[in-house]
Amino acid sequence: MNSGATVGGYERLRLFVGLPLPAEARTRIGEWQRRALPDLPDVRAVPEENLHVTVAFLGSTPAGAVDSLVSALREAALGMSAPTLTPSSYRETKSVAMIVLADAAGRAASLAERVFERLEALHVFERERRAWLPHVTVARFRARPRLSPSVTRLGSISPSEVALYHSVLRPTGAQYEVVESVALGGSHVGA
């Protein structure tokens, strides 16, 4: 994955850490979105290119912290194998729809824990009180549509890298740009 962002030292960036989905998984989920999510005025599907598994949302962060964050991701990725995640259910909160992912071998949860520890050591992240839930956000809305589509035929997903993303807010919605990604196992993927 190529870098989509260049950053300076003093500006603030809206950052998060995520697992980019392989292209074939994004395509399968995009096809599912078109079938399963009705064309309702208040339901906005997440564009295929933005589909990912969020590990940690950092929010407004100084651009000068990017190098330290990328180093933390490299440390967290060392020796970690790609997780195999299986869509297990569809879930809605008050503002988003998601596909919840089963992490049978626990590799995604182990990686998330390693990322959390390193980000907390940098004082740029505070984990939530609830347990981390691997999921892909597939839609956003103002009023819960109360849908219940099946996700069982989406097939497994094996993200092979962890990335630092820059979320750029636009009138049409957020656009996610990879600042840098690191292959699981520790190799550098893009700058």
C-alpha positions as CSV (number, residue, x, y, z in Angstrom):
1,M,0.0,0.0,0.0
2,N,1.4,3.4,-0.9
3,S,1.5,6.4,1.3
4,G,-1.2,8.9,0.6
5,A,-0.1,11.6,2.9
6,T,2.8,13.9,3.6
7,V,3.0,15.6,6.9
8,G,4.7,18.5,8.6
9,G,5.8,18.8,12.2
10,Y,3.4,21.4,13.7
11,E,0.0,20.8,12.2
12,R,-2.5,18.4,13.8
13,L,-3.7,15.4,12.1
14,R,-6.8,13.2,12.7
15,L,-5.1,9.8,13.0
16,F,-6.0,6.2,13.6
17,V,-4.4,2.8,13.4
18,G,-6.1,0.1,11.4
19,L,-5.8,-3.1,9.5
20,P,-6.2,-2.5,5.8
21,L,-8.4,-5.1,4.1
22,P,-7.1,-7.0,1.1
23,A,-8.6,-5.7,-2.2
24,E,-10.7,-8.9,-2.7
25,A,-12.2,-8.5,0.8
26,R,-13.1,-4.9,0.1
27,T,-14.8,-5.9,-3.2
28,R,-16.8,-8.7,-1.5
29,I,-17.9,-6.3,1.3
30,G,-18.8,-3.6,-1.3
31,E,-20.9,-6.1,-3.2
32,W,-22.6,-7.1,0.0
33,Q,-23.3,-3.4,0.9
34,R,-25.0,-2.9,-2.4
35,R,-27.2,-5.9,-1.8
36,A,-27.8,-5.7,1.9
37,L,-28.0,-2.0,2.7
38,P,-31.1,-0.4,1.2
39,D,-30.9,2.9,-0.5
40,L,-32.3,4.9,2.4
41,P,-31.9,8.7,2.6
42,D,-30.2,8.6,6.0
43,V,-27.9,5.5,5.4
44,R,-24.5,6.3,4.0
45,A,-22.4,3.3,3.0
46,V,-18.7,3.5,3.7
47,P,-16.9,3.6,0.4
48,E,-15.0,0.4,-0.5
49,E,-11.7,2.2,-0.5
50,N,-12.3,3.2,3.2
51,L,-13.1,-0.3,4.5
52,H,-10.7,-1.4,7.2
53,V,-10.6,-2.8,10.7
54,T,-10.0,0.0,13.2
55,V,-7.5,-0.9,15.9
56,A,-7.1,2.5,17.7
57,F,-8.5,5.9,17.1
58,L,-6.0,8.6,18.1
59,G,-7.9,11.7,17.1
60,S,-6.1,15.1,16.8
61,T,-2.4,14.3,17.0
62,P,0.6,16.5,16.3
63,A,2.1,15.7,12.9
64,G,5.5,15.6,14.6
65,A,4.5,12.4,16.4
66,V,4.1,10.4,13.1
67,D,7.7,8.9,13.2
68,S,7.2,7.7,16.8
69,L,3.8,6.2,15.9
70,V,5.2,4.4,12.9
71,S,8.1,3.0,15.1
72,A,5.5,1.8,17.6
73,L,3.6,0.0,14.8
74,R,6.9,-1.6,13.6
75,E,7.5,-2.9,17.1
76,A,4.0,-4.1,17.5
77,A,4.1,-6.0,14.2
78,L,7.3,-7.8,14.8
79,G,6.7,-11.6,14.9
80,M,3.0,-11.2,14.4
81,S,1.2,-13.4,11.9
82,A,-1.6,-12.2,9.7
83,P,-4.9,-12.8,11.5
84,T,-7.8,-14.7,9.9
85,L,-11.0,-12.9,10.6
86,T,-14.4,-14.3,9.8
87,P,-17.6,-12.2,9.5
88,S,-19.8,-13.4,12.2
89,S,-22.7,-10.9,12.5
90,Y,-24.2,-7.6,11.5
91,R,-24.6,-5.0,14.3
92,E,-25.9,-1.5,14.5
93,T,-25.0,1.1,17.1
94,K,-26.8,4.5,17.3
95,S,-24.8,5.8,14.4
96,V,-23.0,3.0,12.5
97,A,-23.5,-0.4,11.0
98,M,-20.7,-2.9,11.3
99,I,-19.7,-6.4,10.4
100,V,-18.4,-8.0,13.5
101,L,-15.4,-10.3,12.9
102,A,-14.6,-13.5,14.8
103,D,-10.9,-13.8,15.6
104,A,-10.7,-17.6,16.4
105,A,-6.9,-17.8,16.8
106,G,-6.8,-14.4,18.7
107,R,-4.1,-13.0,16.5
108,A,-5.9,-9.7,15.8
109,A,-6.6,-9.2,19.5
110,S,-2.9,-9.9,20.3
111,L,-1.8,-7.4,17.7
112,A,-4.3,-4.8,19.1
113,E,-3.0,-5.3,22.6
114,R,0.6,-4.8,21.4
115,V,-0.5,-1.6,19.5
116,F,-2.4,-0.3,22.6
117,E,0.6,-0.8,24.9
118,R,3.0,1.0,22.6
119,L,0.6,3.9,21.9
120,E,-0.1,4.3,25.6
121,A,3.6,4.4,26.3
122,L,3.8,7.4,23.9
123,H,0.8,9.1,25.7
124,V,-1.2,9.4,22.5
125,F,-3.9,6.9,23.3
126,E,-6.1,5.7,26.1
127,R,-7.9,2.4,25.5
128,E,-11.6,2.2,26.0
129,R,-13.0,0.4,29.0
130,R,-14.8,-2.2,26.9
131,A,-12.9,-4.9,25.2
132,W,-11.7,-4.3,21.6
133,L,-14.1,-5.7,19.0
134,P,-12.7,-6.5,15.6
135,H,-15.2,-5.1,13.0
136,V,-15.6,-3.3,9.7
137,T,-17.8,-0.2,9.8
138,V,-20.0,-0.5,6.6
139,A,-22.4,2.4,7.0
140,R,-23.2,5.5,8.9
141,F,-26.6,7.0,9.7
142,R,-28.5,9.4,11.8
143,A,-31.4,7.1,12.7
144,R,-30.8,3.4,13.2
145,P,-32.4,1.5,10.2
146,R,-32.8,-1.7,12.2
147,L,-31.6,-4.0,9.5
148,S,-30.5,-7.6,10.0
149,P,-28.7,-8.9,6.9
150,S,-26.7,-12.1,6.8
151,V,-22.9,-11.8,6.6
152,T,-22.1,-15.5,6.7
153,R,-21.1,-15.8,3.0
154,L,-18.5,-13.1,3.0
155,G,-15.6,-15.5,3.5
156,S,-12.6,-15.0,5.7
157,I,-10.4,-11.9,5.7
158,S,-6.6,-11.9,6.4
159,P,-5.1,-8.5,6.7
160,S,-1.4,-8.7,6.2
161,E,-0.4,-5.2,7.5
162,V,-1.1,-2.6,10.1
163,A,-1.3,1.0,9.1
164,L,-1.3,4.6,10.4
165,Y,-4.2,6.4,8.7
166,H,-4.9,10.1,8.3
167,S,-8.6,10.8,8.3
168,V,-9.4,13.9,6.2
169,L,-12.8,15.3,6.7
170,R,-14.6,16.4,3.5
171,P,-18.2,17.6,2.9
172,T,-18.9,14.2,1.3
173,G,-17.5,12.3,4.3
174,A,-14.1,11.2,5.7
175,Q,-11.4,10.2,3.3
176,Y,-8.7,7.8,4.7
177,E,-5.1,8.2,3.6
178,V,-2.4,5.7,4.6
179,V,0.5,7.6,6.2
180,E,2.6,4.4,6.4
181,S,1.9,0.7,6.7
182,V,4.0,-2.1,8.2
183,A,3.7,-5.7,7.1
184,L,2.8,-8.1,9.9
185,G,6.0,-9.9,10.8
186,G,7.8,-6.5,10.8
187,S,8.6,-5.5,7.2
188,H,8.0,-1.9,6.0
189,V,5.3,-1.7,3.3
190,G,5.0,1.9,2.3
191,A,6.2,5.4,3.3
